[in-house]
């Protein structure tokens, strides 16, 4: 019984500590560019067309919008 309890605790911790592998994307554009895809990667960084920018997604998108880009749902 103790073994089963330990096993249950182990699996609960394993599942709760698993990284969120979800990825959400949006399409951005500006007068100077064609449409491009910006995604929030599981590490919190923004990627553009699949390339990690090394910058936090919220910071990256805010910078794009401050520079005149429009980003919206996808």
MOQUIJO-V567878 format. One record per pair of residues at least 24 apart in sequence whose ideal C-beta (glycine too) atoms are under 6 Angstrom apart, sorted by the first residue. I is the first residue (numbers start at 1). J is the second residue. D is the distance in Angstrom with one decimal. If there is no record, write none. Layout:
I,J,D
I,J,D
This chain:
25,74,5.3
26,71,5.1
26,74,5.0
27,74,5.0
28,64,5.7
28,69,5.0
28,71,4.0
30,68,5.3
30,69,4.0
